[in-house]
């Protein structure tokens, strides 16, 4: 693990990490007991490596609403975060993002003219969380701000298609977007999303992430799919820089 931290710093990796709030009670209520303490320890370690000091090693935080609401204005909240994290834990960071994955403007704020080579996507899949998929333990997860069972089928198809379209617009050709579907419900939706992206000229390759069950994973088939996809990417016209 020590080598991993050093790898990030040595390669100048920009880190954008979720921290729902600077208060322990709010973070643990949303993410589970002890998450705030572990998050603070990780941020302090990144600071020790030179992250978040306004230099080349950029450290950004992302605010997450505690309930089914959209984020507040970013500038004032960023000042609160910087003041409280510095006073309470001696932590510094570069920017706070109150992002909306449906807004291309928010992608521009984060990425500027850069393109991502890899992304980890964990979108809601239009199922109720509270009382349905939140588990039986003491920590109860709340419904997402959007796509928690309130959307119609056309609305839900448009929701992830829009954020995936934004992801594609700010990623290099052949970028890897690892999604966490969590259930067959989202697997079915992903196929619809992939078709919509292909109609817009965005090539999509869907690889199953469950490689622990040999019945669901074939190395030979995966290699064939990758070869075909790389060939398609090489023949496709190059895109202009991100907006």
Residue pairs with C-beta under 8 A, 6 or more apart in sequence:
5 45
5 46
5 49
6 49
7 13
8 15
8 49
9 49
9 50
9 51
9 57
12 56
12 57
14 58
14 60
15 46
15 51
15 58
15 59
15 60
16 60
16 61
16 62
16 97
16 110
17 39
17 42
17 43
17 59
17 60
17 61
17 62
18 61
18 62
18 64
19 27
19 39
19 43
19 61
19 62
19 63
19 81
20 26
20 27
20 30
20 31
20 63
20 64
20 65
20 66
21 27
21 30
21 63
21 66
22 80
22 81
22 84
22 85
22 88
23 36
23 84
24 36
24 37
26 66
27 35
27 36
27 39
28 34
28 35
28 36
29 66
30 64
30 66
30 141
30 142
32 139
33 138
33 139
40 89
40 91
43 52
43 59
43 85
43 89
43 91
43 93
44 89
44 90
44 91
46 52
46 57
46 59
47 53
47 59
47 90
47 91
47 92
49 57
50 57
51 57
51 58
51 59
51 93
52 58
52 59
52 91
52 92
52 93
52 94
53 92
54 94
58 94
58 95
59 92
59 93
59 94
60 93
60 94
60 95
60 96
60 97
60 110
61 81
61 93
61 95
61 96
61 97
62 96
62 97
62 98
62 99
63 71
63 74
63 77
63 81
63 96
63 97
63 98
65 71
65 145
66 142
67 142
67 145
68 142
68 143
68 144
68 145
68 146
68 148
69 145
70 100
70 145
71 77
71 98
71 99
71 100
72 98
73 98
74 96
74 97
74 98
77 96
77 98
78 95
78 96
81 93
81 96
82 92
82 93
82 96
85 91
85 92
85 93
86 92
97 106
97 109
97 110
99 106
99 109
99 110
100 106
101 123
101 162
101 163
101 166
102 159
102 162
102 163
102 166
103 166
104 166
104 169
104 243
107 166
107 167
107 169
107 170
108 170
108 242
108 243
111 170
111 242
113 241
113 242
114 170
114 242
115 170
115 171
115 172
115 175
115 241
115 242
116 167
116 170
116 171
116 172
116 175
117 171
117 172
117 175
117 176
118 175
118 176
118 177
118 178
119 167
119 171
119 175
119 176
119 177
119 178
120 177
120 178
120 180
121 163
121 164
121 167
121 177
121 178
121 179
121 180
122 179
122 180
123 147
123 159
123 160
123 163
123 179
124 144
124 146
124 147
124 148
125 147
125 181
125 182
125 183
125 185
125 186
125 189
126 147
126 148
126 149
126 150
126 151
126 156
126 159
126 185
126 189
127 133
127 148
127 149
127 183
127 185
128 143
128 148
128 149
129 141
129 142
129 143
129 144
129 148
130 140
130 141
130 142
130 143
134 140
134 141
135 141
143 149
146 159
147 156
147 159
147 160
151 159
156 189
157 189
157 192
157 193
157 196
160 189
160 190
160 193
161 192
161 193
161 196
161 197
164 177
164 193
164 197
165 197
165 200
165 202
167 177
168 175
168 197
168 202
169 242
169 243
170 242
171 177
173 233
173 236
173 238
173 239
174 229
174 230
174 233
178 209
179 186
179 190
179 209
180 209
181 187
181 190
190 206
191 206
194 204
194 206
197 204
198 204
203 229
203 232
203 233
203 236
205 225
205 226
205 229
207 222
207 225
207 226
208 216
208 217
210 216
210 217
211 217
